[in-house]
Amino acid sequence: MHDVDDTGSPVPPEKPRHKPTRIPRTAMPERGPEERARDFDEVTLGYTEEMARAEASRCLQCRNATCIDGCPVNIDIKSFIGGIIDGDYHEAVAILKERNALPSICGRVCPQEEQCEAACVLARKGEPVAIGRLERWLGDFDLACELEHRCVPEVGPDSGMRVAVIGSGPAGLACAGELRRFGHAVSVFESLHATGGVLTYGIPEFRLPKHIVQAEVGLLEEMGVEIRCDVVVGATYTIDELMTAEGYDAVFIGNGAGLPMFMGIPGENLNGVYSANEFLTRVNLMRAYEFPKADTPVWRGRKVAVVGGGNVAMDAARTAKRLGAEEVFLVYRRTEDEMPARKEEVHHAREEGVEFKMLCSPAEILGKDGFVTGLVANRMELGEPDASGRRSPVCVLGQDFTIDCDTLIMAIGTRANPLLAQTTPDLELSSRGYIMADEHGATSKRGVFAGGDIVTGSATVILAMGAGKVAARAIDRWLKPGAE
């Protein structure tokens, strides 16, 4: 059945710019494993213009672009790819930045294969369009322009309202950018000395270079967002002080969930045991990735065991390898099929020499004279599915074994830091210590909103950004004259 126009006449179906094809997905160049495992330079090199145009040409430009529904921030993917097809890159960047102010970041670290690319029509019978790689290419195209030629989102008329954003990670940055578009004055408070939150301290240089993060943050500053580092909300200021003494009309909490978790097994207090959070933060913020030009603020282990199966575990293992470890073991209690890490990261880790020890669960950390000497692990097998749908690991009695190591990194997740909540008693928390917020980000405290990992627990960069944008729209409505 055809659509009809205003006169009631049938409208013929829109013709795709390109006929359906089975053209292979355009491969992205990357450095060889032996070379890249010895330094912290970026692993993947990105598309050239020719590659980007070739990959964009695979897009069918569907009338019903299902890929958009697969994006947590609803980027108009069809239109920005159309801009690449037409060679109008500045227009394509403008379309992209209507929904995502951090394209160079998201193009590198977001799991597009589970989101927009999974919803691509081409994925039904073949390979989807490489949406993430095209997003990265456009973001990098914009970053390569002189500042006066970069796409800076338009800022609305001054509203006279001030909003404090706690945390300069993806949720905070997305919220700050959106609030500036609405015309509100925004100050972002970051507890560390560098902006970017987990983008800066949690993701290694070889996956997300620091200069990319700082350039994207710099664009927000160009929009008028104020960034204030070395401010710990909950210590330097309380939320009440921000809203009274400092005069902010609303607050957004996007400080993430960076408090590390441990297993509670014997030996976790030995020297040489790190949380992945501490390990990666030391490397990233104290520039250990520039060793030997910079001092290394972590123990450079010879044999390193990393416990976990997510992206953070992959990051920690690959970082240890680059710091000079002769052997790096990835210890995970399920099989590789159940690993939550991106397939690309698992592939790269294996290529770089990380040894995978599957169906193993740590039982005890061994030590001598206060230092780690090994990890005792239990053999596991998969039983019935748990609440998440994954088969639960079950211990095989009498089959424990020892992994020799001098460094052990726990990458089993994080939780909410209680400092901010402890100084805000009227802020309702979940049983696990996360901030309770409704679907718009509103908390139990009037004028205070929250989003990202501090609400949901650890998730992806783009989901945190989506939560920040949703909260920004709710804050804008709340600040309007007449709002309750």
Stockholm file with secondary structure:
# STOCKHOLM 1.0

chainA/1-484         MHDVDDTGSPVPPEKPRHKPTRIPRTAMPERGPEERARDFDEVTLGYTEEMARAEASRCLQCRNATCIDGCPVNIDIKSFIGGIIDGDYHEAVAILKERNALPSICGRVCPQEEQCEAACVLARKGEPVAIGRLERWLGDFDLACELEHRCVPEVGPDSGMRVAVIGSGPAGLACAGELRRFGHAVSVFESLHATGGVLTYGIPEFRLPKHIVQAEVGLLEEMGVEIRCDVVVGATYTIDELMTAEGYDAVFIGNGAGLPMFMGIPGENLNGVYSANEFLTRVNLMRAYEFPKADTPVWRGRKVAVVGGGNVAMDAARTAKRLGAEEVFLVYRRTEDEMPARKEEVHHAREEGVEFKMLCSPAEILGKDGFVTGLVANRMELGEPDASGRRSPVCVLGQDFTIDCDTLIMAIGTRANPLLAQTTPDLELSSRGYIMADEHGATSKRGVFAGGDIVTGSATVILAMGAGKVAARAIDRWLKPGAE
#=GR chainA/1-484 SS CCEECTTSCEECCCCCSSCCCCCCCCCCCBCCHHHHTTSCSCSBCCCCHHHHHHHHTTCCCCSSCHHHHTSTTCCCHHHHHHHHHHTCHHHHHHHHHTTCSCHHHHHHHSCGGGTTGGGCGGGGTSCCCCHHHHHHHHHHHHHTSCGGGSCCCCCCCCCSCEEEEECCSHHHHHHHHHHHHTTCEEEEECSSSSSSTHHHHTSCTTTSCHHHHHHHHHHHHHTTCEEECSCCBTTTBCHHHHHTTSCCSEEEECCCCCEECCCCCTTTTSBTEEEHHHHHHHHHHTTGGGTTSSCCCSCCCSEEEEECCSHHHHHHHHHHHHTTCSEEEEECSSCGGGCCSCHHHHHHHHHTTCEEECSEEEEEEEEETTEEEEEEEEEEEEEEECTTSSEEEEECTTCCEEEECSEEEECSCEECCSHHHHTCTTSCBCTTSCBCCCTTCBCSSTTEEECSHHHHCSCCHHHHHHHHHHHHHHHHHHHSTTCC
#=GC SS_cons         CCEECTTSCEECCCCCSSCCCCCCCCCCCBCCHHHHTTSCSCSBCCCCHHHHHHHHTTCCCCSSCHHHHTSTTCCCHHHHHHHHHHTCHHHHHHHHHTTCSCHHHHHHHSCGGGTTGGGCGGGGTSCCCCHHHHHHHHHHHHHTSCGGGSCCCCCCCCCSCEEEEECCSHHHHHHHHHHHHTTCEEEEECSSSSSSTHHHHTSCTTTSCHHHHHHHHHHHHHTTCEEECSCCBTTTBCHHHHHTTSCCSEEEECCCCCEECCCCCTTTTSBTEEEHHHHHHHHHHTTGGGTTSSCCCSCCCSEEEEECCSHHHHHHHHHHHHTTCSEEEEECSSCGGGCCSCHHHHHHHHHTTCEEECSEEEEEEEEETTEEEEEEEEEEEEEEECTTSSEEEEECTTCCEEEECSEEEECSCEECCSHHHHTCTTSCBCTTSCBCCCTTCBCSSTTEEECSHHHHCSCCHHHHHHHHHHHHHHHHHHHSTTCC
//
